[in-house]
Amino acid sequence: MSYRGASKQFLDSQDISIGDKIRITKKDVSYEGMVLERAEDADEKHIVLKLASGYNVGLDILDAEAKLLEKGEKPKIELQPLEIEKDGKKRDISIISTGGTVASIIDYKTGAVHPAFTADDLLRATPELLEHANINGEAILNILSENMKPDYWIKAARSIADEINNGAYGVVVAHGTDTMHYTSAALSFILDTPVPVVLTGAQRSSDRPSSDAFLNLMGSVTAAKSDIAEVMVCMHATEDDSYCYLHRGTKVRKMHTSRRDTFRSINTQPIAKVRNGNITILDENQEYKKRENGEVKLQDNLEPKVAFIKSYPGISGEIIDYHIDKGYKGIVIEGTGLGHCPDYLIPAVNRATDSGIPVVMGSQCLYGRVNMNVYSTGRELVSAGVISALDMLPETAYVKLVWTLGQTDNMEEVRKIMQTNLKGEIGAKSSQKFF
Amino acid sequence: MSYRGASKQFLDSQDISIGDKIRITKKDVSYEGMVLERAEDADEKHIVLKLASGYNVGLDILDAEAKLLEKGEKPKIELQPLEIEKDGKKRDISIISTGGTVASIIDYKTGAVHPAFTADDLLRATPELLEHANINGEAILNILSENMKPDYWIKAARSIADEINNGAYGVVVAHGTDTMHYTSAALSFILDTPVPVVLTGAQRSSDRPSSDAFLNLMGSVTAAKSDIAEVMVCMHATEDDSYCYLHRGTKVRKMHTSRRDTFRSINTQPIAKVRNGNITILDENQEYKKRENGEVKLQDNLEPKVAFIKSYPGISGEIIDYHIDKGYKGIVIEGTGLGHCPDYLIPAVNRATDSGIPVVMGSQCLYGRVNMNVYSTGRELVSAGVISALDMLPETAYVKLVWTLGQTDNMEEVRKIMQTNLKGEIGAKSSQKFF
């Protein structure tokens, strides 16, 4: 999280470091301020200064000149604790950070440089949140979400459970977007929550004018105060900053590398939209779990030794054998079409099921429902004991198998759990909704 | 491709076999005819009879009674060859069948039971095609497309090349839908074609009232006569039977398990639509390769030992090591977000690239563009030598690496080819088009 490329050379050439006070001159305009860190996803062309006014400004280094005014320390800012009185009329919402682009809002806006954030950091950066709730913030991880793993799902689930059991009216989880949908599915199965649990993130960090962090965070706090007691993902519904969708945690997927409205509900519609502090349920016929009193229930045994294999023309059956021999406890195949893989894989699949290793079939189509009863390859897979993921997303099927094998290793129980709708992950009938 | 379940029991109980002449009585109505085979995707509740009129009828076995009238042979129908004179005013279009649901139209409508189809079978089933072209048909494979593999891509490419070099004005390829987009990408790279090559298929076979086979086949013949000399996929554009889209073979993907409009162009729009024998280019600014004279060029060396690995939370780095040790020549990772995988995979990725095994990074988001310069994990992957798939579909990136490694094993040449747009697989800039 520092300068690189051209902007690094620019600073190095004047022996300028982060924390130094400098003057940057571009034509007739000069800016004086302290050199700040850049966000993780920043470009190489800008220097960011914190001006005396408190505002931060990003300056293009093209045709710019820099002058060192005063050497400074890398700002290990020791800000005074905020003394915010709890407002008895407002709800208590907890925000748990795991890292990712949305968390970088904090470092940038405060100028603080530390890996974790506190409630104070969060509120200095986004004081608007206080208008809507009493905020309690905690950083439990600071990772990019491609590094998420089942152990961290457990850690997050336990922290969320603690917050709820300590009285939080709802919980927001700040998370990187890459694997947010895997985590939202995992938390859906692990937690039986009486209050909303809302994952949110950002596609662009807050030192970019196009950052989506603010709307997503505000929408998430609104969602956390709602009566929808499910694990959800709250992210931009459109490319502009008008409103967010609340997606069911088991039915959502990141579908675009860079767009702000990258998250989409698949095989269903989002539960609700959030605009200006208001929640609108999208379909009154779609059921959702209502807020209730009581403690959260936690089933956090997971079996991380589950393989997730994409089928493709040319795949070798040896890849199944490899996972069997390596002691994997379950296999999810992301098949083609209605849930197929090459028929020459079937002997290896048989070997897996004969060894007590459940094999689940999802579809790389993503939309629609697995149906292995239509074509002969599917019927052979059924005969080999393969379990249909039905209309579960393949990612959700993978997460669910990791969770299910944490609850039982009985093959028939695994089959039954996988094919029973627990957290909205399986639709009652085939959805024809498409885009 | 025969009866099963309840309908099998129904026939077996009367000792009735395919080819027998029987009478089925339901309440006051009786039907006499010959028992036909069912299509691959047929249900278990119907018996299909060929009536004396020549029509086929599907009869629900519920409350039905059957009586055997005359034992018959399984109809190894030896139909007289059609004597169709070539129409000098019409274009010569070749239809090559590889199998799949679309090919089942033939067996069903003719009552013939044989694995291959001939031009005559095709024309008996779909005589309307003759109004639009002189049709030359050939069956080169009869497989469900989940069983497609690189060797078959070569076989199909060579057959197509033969047809073109023997004077075909355009070629239609009947193909199962599961992996049609892998094959269309493969044919795009293997063939440099002066005429259209159009893959088509069906989501539902022709003994179902909702079959999409007819419109897709008719649209494909229209496309094969057009001036678009590219490898394309021609499939339903909507859920009804109104028109088809022509998708570029490298930019298309099966996106729904069962809908007729399952194929979607990703990160671009379809090249054209086909309605009632007319082609409409969708965007006059989108370039396409125009029909030309001359022979087809064939570059059909492939390297089938390429791994295609989906990244997920909990994946083990050992899966990379496994493929290195097994002698794989290339690896495509379907990463998360902008093109990431867990950072703990990076040592294994380094080992691959150090061993001269190119590693290509695509995104499981599908939409958008890989950009490994934004976050630290991506930059570390770039340092490890990972090649960006840019805005290629991960499936296309896999197919392209199979093809590229057939042309060269020089790492820098592989990188250059993978990142050069050859057949419309890479867009000039990031597409924000989404659904």
Interface residues (C-beta under 8 A of the other chain):
Chain A: M1 E40 D41 L144 S145 E146 N147 M148 K149 P150 W153 G176 T177 D178 T179 Y182 T183 E239 K254 M255 H256 T257 S258 R259 D261 T262 R264 P304 V306 F308 I309 K310 S311 Y312 P313 G314 I315 E318 Y322 K326 E334 G335 T336 G337 L338 G339 H340 C341 P342 D343 Y344 S363 C365 L366 Y367 G368 R369 V370 N371 V374 Y375 S376 T377 E395 Y398 V402 S430 Q432 F434 F435
Chain B: M1 E40 D41 L144 S145 E146 N147 M148 K149 P150 W153 G176 T177 D178 T179 Y182 T183 E239 K254 M255 H256 T257 S258 R259 D261 T262 R264 P304 V306 F308 I309 K310 S311 Y312 P313 G314 I315 E318 Y322 K326 E334 G335 T336 G337 L338 G339 H340 C341 P342 D343 Y344 S363 Q364 C365 L366 Y367 G368 R369 V370 N371 V374 Y375 S376 T377 E395 Y398 V402 S430 Q432 F434 F435
